[in-house]
Amino acid sequence: MSTQFDIPQDPFYPQTDSLGPAFLDTQACLCALRGTNHVRRGEGSWQCIGNQTQEVYRVTTGKWFNNIGNGTLEDGLAIWDASNTPDTGKALMFSNGTSSLVDENPSEFSVWDQACTGKNRTSFSTSYYRSVAAIARNDTPIDAAPCWRPGAVPIQIQNATSWQTDGCNEGFLCTNNTVNSLPQFCPPVTDCQIARLAGFTCKLDGTNIGMGPFEPVVCQQGYYCPTASKGTEMLRCPEGTYCQPGAPTPTPCNIGSYCPEGSSYETFVIPVVVLIIADLLLAISFIWYFLRKRFWRSREQTINGIKKGKSSFKGVKTGYKELPIESDVELFPMRATYMPTRDAWTGFEAALEAPSFRASTLNVADSGFSPQLRAFIESMRRATDGARFGLSFAYSNLSFQPKNNPKPILQNVTGSIERGALTAVMGGSGAGKSTFVNVLMGKITNTGGSVTINNVPGRIKKYKKLIGYVPQDDVVLPELTVYENILHSARIRLPSAWRTVDIKAHVNAVIDCLELTHVRDSLVGSVGKPVISGGQRKRVSIGMELAAAPMAIFLDEPTSGLDATAASSIMRTLKAIARLGISVIVIIHQPRMEIFEMLDDLILLANGQIIYEGPEAGVRDFFQNVGFSFPAHSNFGDVVTDIVTGNGRVYKPVGDISKDSLIANWEQSRNNATIKEKHASIRYSRTSIAENNSKHRELLRERGAPRWKQLWLCLRRAMLQQWRTRSAFCFEMALASVAGLLLGLAQNSKNGVMFTGIYNAPYDVLSLATDLESVPQLALLMAIAIGLVAAAPGVRVFSEEMLLYRREAEAGHSRVAYFLAKNLSVLPRMVFGCMHFSTLILVLAVPIIPWGTAFLANLVYFYCIYGLASCISMIVRREDAPLIATMASLIVGILCGAAPPLAKVKGWHFEWLWRASPGTWLAELYFGQLVEPFRYLYNVDLASQQVGFHLTWHWRNMGYLLLIGSLYRILAYFGLLLGNRLRL
């Protein structure tokens, strides 16, 4: 059974009957009026003792004070009588040797008596008096109850030495605690026990309370307990500051934050205002752009209507016909060298009436060409530094066999392609057409034979800046206009010495000659959402190559996907371009008769070998000589295609029609012998080779903008794309806002208290249920939310343009410039998305963390997710990349050390895997920022061990997030270089 010696002293409980006036002083010492030599007789003095178990009337220890008043115990004064008070100006002590009061000697006092002040503390004395009265009535002295729970026994949690050394723990309120009423722990009542298990401090009428009169309580949220007061007072948090639970001092709010009196967190105002202003400015700019665009469109329609009304006249009675605008020649100046007529060719097709460039040059001044076509020719001559600006190709015994492939794709291919010719490469599937063309363009290196350009042997790859390639698909940027697509190509690939005005003049000439003037300011659009027609898209694709002033153009299926009229128009344009001297080589399947007759030369392939090479006009005679017949009025292109694919039985009822027999026939033909004799007769002069090499090196050196300029041009283009896709931008910002709003609302009930730990010793026994998971879970939810917001847009940075990138890279564009520009262009998007997300979640969840720190942490995590999505876009198909990127972002978010805790993962020896995830560094950063500031109150080192995070790795976490995001981009760049070889 417990006794009074087993439990802490309770100064409110009387240890003896009172004989006269008595009270408890500020240090809970019992002070009683008594005689010096005898308790009831002699001059009255005040004795104050700390250890009441000694009974004040039985000992002469403790501090003594003279009495201010004339009363003695013989006067029968009441215990609460205030007519006599101690003279606290001078403390005395009782000398047993002289049996009198002498000056105090502190070293002779006990630790409890040393604290006595002799100054009445009303609250203590009142409780003492009530207890005396209750005992006198034989009632339970409630005021002297050590714990509020009936029958509970307190536990002393701090001894006298600790109290004198450390006092009340920082962040606690020790209102009734002194060295004579040391801090205690009492078992809580049921309701408070439930509250503590839920992580809440027990409250009465909204104020934190202990479970006994001497149990310390943590300083209340919205208040602070100044360290200077040693835990004896709790003050309301002043305006302009905020006080988290257990605050020893108010925390000043940041400039622009809202903190009314009694705040427990700060409300960020400036970020909200900045976000609102930014969104309003964006909305105003969108509206202004829309109205401006609508105004100019209406004005243009009005002007066109007026022009049409003035330039045409239609008489019903007179029979006059309407005069179209195109026929109005009154605007041309007198003595013009070019006068268009109704039946004249337009654009490049005007060159169809000119002689071929194969053997002569063209006198532009006397050609009768349009000014635009003359301007194009002059630009070409300036870019190529010569009157004849085509390339001729000669190849002998050409072969190509891939590694680990027992069968060659090309073999024994000998022939030539002349400058200024429209040459078609035809054959069935697997005939080697694309491989043959790729070898000529330098995309792949032949494994056998030789190729010369302009009769100069050497590496073909170095001529890629002089060669244009138009893929089968119209690979153009749908967000750009016709003019912008072609202009960008010109700025990147034309000689660096050209001025902007010269580049634009060349581009204008190309657009005019391609007959795209009326759609030059129209967006190209995508295949799914076209803005211009298919034929016009093909012309834009061709224009992007002509803008670079190439000396040869290769085209893969230029008529694919076009109707008959558009296909014929494209082929006439290519024929005209060849007439100007540019070598044009096309891969084509089953051309209609009109297109087939436009071709100058044919190269027919089967099984990687030549079946026929020569003029289009001679292919009929060649095959008729080996037994094939061409039906009257048939499409010779279809007949030739059937023959070279081994399906020509209908044209040769008897005899061998296999592709092997056709190859053997060509080997034995006179045409082949003539070609081989021509190749054998070519003699390479070292002088001419050196001159040609010098000229080509100079051309190649001048071609192309420097990398820094390409970076700027690509960045401008990418930023323009961002502007043109503003609807996707708005949806992304809306998604970021919704994510921040929902997470903020989910955390709002915590009022910014994201962490509850074990109180620092010796008050650890007073701890509530710990909350070590809220911060990691907050980081987990933020990582998942950012992944959902940023993964899909991050994929679109590159996945939508892989074909365009390969086209531009093969044409000599800087890969580094393109990659850096695309990454830089999405930085504003990341900043805006992070601002919408961070502002809403921080305003609603109100975590105790600087806004700038949280915003920067979220921003670098956005940076990581965008980088991760870029990596995935390089190895996954465009259709699957958004889903895979979202899944990957969820995985790296879950691997943040929240569940399972990183401390448990360390036991599995898999910490390296979690550390490879940016989510772990984000969670650790938030944990350190939200937990470390509470070191004065909680045992944060123990919390750190339990969770597994470091508390002081603030900038290290930032640095690793930035490093991981950069590593993702480095991997993405290598994926960009490797291209389709990685794509799943």
Secondary structure, 3 states (H helix, E strand, C coil): CCCCCCCCCCCCCCCCCCCCCEEEECCCCEEEEEECCCCCCCCEEEEEECCHHHCCCCCCCCEEEEEECCCCHHHCCCCCCCCCEECCCCCEEEECCCCEEEECCHHHCCHHHHCCCCCECHHHHHHHHHHHHHHHCCCCCHHHCCCCCCCCCCEECCCHHHHHHHCCCCCEECCCCECCECCEECCCCHHHHHHHHCCCCCEECCEECCCCCCCCEECCCCEECCHHHCCCCCEECCCCEECCCCCCCCEECCCCEECCCCCCCCEECHHHHHHHHHHHHHHHHHHHHHHHHHHHHHHHHHHHHHHHHHHCCCCCCCCCCCCCHHHCCCCCCCCCCCCCCCCCCCHHHHHHHCCCCCCCCCCHHHCCCCHHHHHHHHHHHHHHCCCCCCCCEEEEEEEECCCCCCCCCEEEEEEEECCCCEEEEEECCCCCHHHHHHHHHCCCCCCEEEEEECCEECCHHHHHHHEEEECCCCCCCCCCEHHHHHHHHHHHHCECCCCHHHHHHHHHHHHHHCCCHHHCCCECECCCCECCCHHHHHHHHHHHHHCCCCCEEEEECCCCCCCHHHHHHHHHHHHHHHHCCCEEEEECCCCCHHHHHHCCEEEEEECCEEEEEEEHHHHHHHHHCCCCCCCCCCCHHHHHHHHHCCCCHHHCCCCCCCHHHHHHHHHCCHHHHHHHHHHHHCCCCHHHHHHHHHHHHHHHHHECCCHHHHHHHHHHHHHHHHHHCHHHHHHHHHHHHHHHHHHHHHHHHHCCCCCECCECCCHHHHCCCCECCHHHHHHHHHHHHHHHHHHHHHHHHHHCCHHHHHHHHHCCCCHHHHHHHHHHHCHHHHHHHHHHHHHHHHHHHCCCCCHHHHHHHHHHHHHHHHHHHHHHHHHCCCCCHHHHHHHHHHHHHHCCCCCCCHHHHHHHCCHHHHHCCHHHHHHHHHHHHHHHHHCCCECHHHHHHHHCCCCCCHHHHHHHHHHHHHHHHHHHHHHHHHHHHCCC
